[in-house]
Amino acid sequence: MANAIISIHRMKKKWEITEKVIGAFQIFFGILILVLEIWSIKLSFNIGLKHYNYSWENISIFKVFKNYHYQILIPLLTIFAGVTLMLKKRIGWLFGVVTSVLHVMSMILFSVTNATVENKYLNFIYVFISTLFILITVLLMNKHIRSKYNLTKQTWVIIGLLLILLFLDKLFIK
């Protein structure tokens, strides 16, 4: 009986460490993508200002938000998911699942739309990152982690709605 209790305690500890590693990875990946997206947006503006004779007066804040909100929102949600997952909050688990699935869908969509022979290394990176996020999703869906957050039907509905809304945003709002 004592061995079974020790074994359960060790298993629980391993899943807690797994959650922390997932949270840390999401924070790191979210920050990395946020920095890269801001750099990319800045580069686009510099090119537009230099080569197309745009000026800051021609640039509408509404158009900037409409065109680039997704690129900023998803990394911020990923960072939020990582932080709240490390704090053992249910909303961290929820956004961890949502952002992981969105990253996989975004990577697959990008790989399919930009698949060329020249991009084979870039495609490999996208497949690798997609695989990591599939693994994260599977780990977050594990019974040991799921049971910790007392999930309800409402939680699953929220996940489904967020995925649908954010994916439709990715596909249609530009």
C-alpha positions in Angstrom: 0.0 0.0 0.0 2.8 2.4 0.9 4.6 1.7 -2.5 1.3 2.5 -4.3 1.0 5.9 -2.6 4.7 6.7 -3.3 4.2 5.7 -6.9 1.1 7.9 -7.3 3.0 10.8 -5.7 5.9 10.4 -8.1 3.5 10.2 -11.1 1.7 13.3 -9.9 5.0 15.1 -9.5 6.1 14.1 -13.1 2.8 15.5 -14.5 3.4 18.8 -12.6 6.9 19.1 -14.1 5.4 18.3 -17.5 2.9 21.1 -17.1 5.7 23.5 -16.1 7.8 22.5 -19.1 4.8 23.1 -21.4 4.1 26.4 -19.8 7.8 27.5 -20.1 7.9 26.4 -23.7 4.7 28.3 -24.5 6.1 31.5 -22.9 9.4 31.1 -24.8 7.7 30.3 -28.1 5.2 33.2 -27.6 7.9 35.7 -26.9 10.0 34.5 -29.9 7.0 34.7 -32.3 6.0 38.1 -30.9 9.4 39.5 -31.4 9.6 38.0 -34.9 6.2 39.4 -35.8 6.9 42.9 -34.6 10.2 42.8 -36.5 8.3 41.6 -39.6 5.7 44.3 -39.3 8.3 47.0 -38.8 10.1 45.8 -41.8 6.9 45.9 -43.9 6.3 49.5 -42.8 9.8 50.5 -43.5 9.6 49.1 -47.0 6.2 50.7 -47.6 7.5 54.1 -46.3 10.7 53.9 -48.4 9.7 52.3 -51.7 6.0 53.1 -52.1 6.1 56.8 -50.9 3.8 56.1 -48.0 3.8 58.4 -45.1 2.6 58.0 -41.6 -0.4 60.2 -42.5 -1.5 57.5 -45.1 -1.4 54.7 -42.6 -4.7 54.1 -40.7 -4.5 52.6 -37.2 -7.7 50.7 -38.1 -6.0 49.2 -41.2 -2.9 48.3 -39.2 -5.0 46.6 -36.6 -7.1 44.8 -39.2 -4.1 43.5 -41.1 -1.8 42.6 -38.2 -3.9 41.9 -35.1 -3.8 38.1 -35.5 0.0 38.1 -35.7 0.2 39.9 -32.4 -2.8 38.3 -30.6 -1.8 34.7 -31.0 1.7 35.1 -29.5 0.2 37.1 -26.6 -2.4 34.4 -26.0 0.5 31.8 -26.1 2.4 33.8 -23.5 -0.7 34.2 -21.4 -1.4 30.4 -21.7 2.2 29.6 -20.6 2.1 31.9 -17.6 -1.3 30.8 -16.3 -0.5 27.2 -16.9 2.6 27.5 -14.8 0.4 29.1 -12.1 -1.9 26.0 -12.4 -5.0 28.0 -13.5 -7.7 26.3 -15.6 -7.7 29.2 -18.0 -4.0 28.4 -18.7 -4.9 24.8 -19.6 -7.8 26.1 -21.8 -5.6 28.6 -23.7 -2.8 26.1 -23.8 -4.9 23.7 -25.7 -6.4 26.5 -27.9 -3.0 28.1 -28.8 -1.4 24.7 -29.4 -4.1 23.7 -31.8 -4.0 27.1 -33.5 -0.2 26.9 -33.9 -0.5 23.5 -35.5 -3.3 24.7 -37.9 -1.3 27.8 -38.8 1.9 25.9 -39.5 0.0 23.4 -41.6 -1.8 26.1 -43.5 1.4 28.0 -44.1 3.3 24.9 -45.2 0.5 24.0 -47.7 0.2 27.4 -49.2 3.9 28.0 -49.4 5.1 24.5 -50.3 7.9 24.7 -52.8 11.2 22.9 -53.3 13.1 26.0 -52.2 11.3 26.1 -48.9 12.0 22.5 -47.9 14.1 23.5 -44.9 11.5 26.1 -43.8 8.8 23.4 -44.3 10.8 21.0 -42.1 10.9 23.7 -39.4 7.2 24.1 -39.6 6.6 20.4 -39.5 8.9 20.1 -36.5 7.1 22.9 -34.6 3.8 21.4 -35.5 4.8 18.1 -34.1 5.9 19.8 -30.9 2.5 21.5 -30.5 0.7 18.2 -31.4 2.7 16.6 -28.6 1.8 19.5 -26.2 -1.9 19.1 -27.1 -1.8 15.4 -26.4 0.0 15.9 -23.1 -2.5 18.6 -22.0 -5.3 16.2 -22.9 -3.8 13.5 -20.7 -6.2 12.2 -18.1 -3.8 13.2 -15.2 -3.7 16.9 -16.3 -7.3 17.1 -17.5 -8.7 15.8 -14.2 -6.8 18.4 -12.3 -8.8 21.2 -13.8 -12.3 19.8 -13.3 -13.4 20.4 -16.9 -17.0 20.8 -17.7 -19.0 20.7 -21.0 -18.8 24.5 -20.9 -15.0 24.3 -21.0 -15.1 22.2 -24.1 -17.7 24.6 -25.7 -15.4 27.5 -25.0 -12.4 25.7 -26.5 -14.5 24.9 -29.6 -15.8 28.4 -30.0 -12.4 30.0 -29.5 -10.8 27.7 -32.1 -13.6 28.4 -34.6 -13.5 32.2 -34.1 -9.7 32.5 -34.2 -9.3 30.1 -37.2 -12.0 32.0 -39.1 -10.3 35.2 -38.2 -7.0 33.8 -39.6 -8.7 32.7 -42.8 -11.1 35.6 -43.6 -10.2 38.8 -41.9 -7.4 40.7 -43.7 
